[in-house]
Amino acid sequence: MELEGVVAVVTGAASGIGRALARALALDAGAVVVAADIDADGAEATVAGIAAEAPEGATPGLAAGIDVSDEAAVVALIERVEQSLGPIELWCGNAGISRMGGVERPNEEWNQVWDVNLMAHVIACRHLVPRWVERGSGHLLVTASAAGLLTGLGTASYAVTKHAAVALAEWIAITHGDDGVRVSCLCPQGVRTPMTESDALLGVAQVEALGMIEPEEVAAETLEALREDRFLILPHPEVATYEQRRAGDRQRWLRGMQRMQRDLLDS
Ligand SMILES: NC(=O)c1ccc[n+]([C@@H]2O[C@H](COP(=O)([O-])OP(=O)(O)OC[C@H]3O[C@@H](n4cnc5c(N)ncnc54)[C@H](O)[C@@H]3O)[C@@H](O)[C@H]2O)c1
């Protein structure tokens, strides 16, 4: 897709990958960016930061304090943006949360992770895809994770919901590709953000062991992929090999992951 001048909404734009993506879309690609986040002040700060660096005459973006799992708030945001800035051509569903632990964690926590990491994408698609089909174009970016292609050690709800997000992105791409809807699915491994700083030990040990990159690197790779209408975005290219190994010999892959988990717990 051509990014210059498009109206792009980035969720989770107050921090980390979302903030870097919002900045890159606005400052490097010339998109008009709406920064949405449950952290309203953080979203405002992202927009103010962009405005301070934008060239004179650039269309200012918007900041919105919303919970992406609140359907009424998402609908209100879509309507506000389309009325004030024009049709949304790119929706970057990037907000996400991680919680450590397995099936012993309470249902409330599983539901929270499910709502943010999967249902937020379902809700956004429910209200955007019909508009895009009618217009014959639109682009959805889903920030999933390498955990959605492989697994997430020590964090069952994250691994499961990110797999679901990848599955939804594939389904939308297949079902609405002929309608002009494009989909990209961002699957990074370790990225240096508050999420990886605040995580419990095993998750951080895992991503540290696999190599951390900066959010700006993820944003640059994502812009390139969006321009090419590429589905799978792998800022850590080795994830493609891991995914092939998983598909090629599941038994061997499971043994390798068990070994990695033991090594991380021992270290
Ligand atoms: N950091 C990594 O190593 C890594 C790796 C793979 C995928 N990801 C994914 O990248 C995305 C961004 O993560 P990050 O690392 O930048 O984390 P981050 O914690 O720095 O940023 C996440 C942002 O999402 C916002 N958010 C959380 N819940 C929300 C909600 N209900 N509604 C609206 N906003 C909400 C937070 O306020 C925060 O600003 C997430 O989907 C995450 O799962 C991160």
The ligand as an ORCA input file, in Angstrom:
! r2SCAN-3c Opt
* xyz 0 1
  N       7.960     -6.629     23.369
  C       8.047     -7.806     22.792
  O       9.043     -8.536     22.963
  C       6.936     -8.311     21.907
  C       7.183     -9.443     21.127
  C       6.182     -9.914     20.305
  C       4.966     -9.267     20.246
  N       4.745     -8.176     21.025
  C       3.432     -7.540     20.927
  O       3.600     -6.207     20.519
  C       2.500     -5.427     20.982
  C       3.029     -4.197     21.674
  O       3.748     -4.619     22.824
  P       4.942     -3.776     23.464
  O       6.050     -4.709     23.660
  O       5.147     -2.518     22.700
  O       4.301     -3.528     24.904
  P       4.052     -2.198     25.742
  O       3.540     -2.715     27.050
  O       5.212     -1.299     25.700
  O       2.851     -1.496     24.949
  C       1.556     -2.005     24.932
  C       0.598     -0.829     24.889
  O      -0.736     -1.360     24.797
  C      -1.571     -0.590     25.655
  N      -2.733     -1.380     26.042
  C      -2.769     -2.464     26.854
  N      -4.034     -2.878     26.997
  C      -4.814     -2.047     26.262
  C      -6.204     -1.961     26.024
  N      -7.067     -2.823     26.584
  N      -6.660     -0.987     25.199
  C      -5.796     -0.104     24.646
  N      -4.468     -0.114     24.849
  C      -3.995     -1.083     25.653
  C      -0.687     -0.252     26.858
  O      -1.183      0.838     27.588
  C       0.646      0.036     26.176
  O       0.782      1.388     25.824
  C       1.675     -6.353     21.884
  O       0.577     -6.866     21.167
  C       2.649     -7.439     22.232
  O       2.010     -8.655     22.568
  C       5.710     -7.676     21.853
*
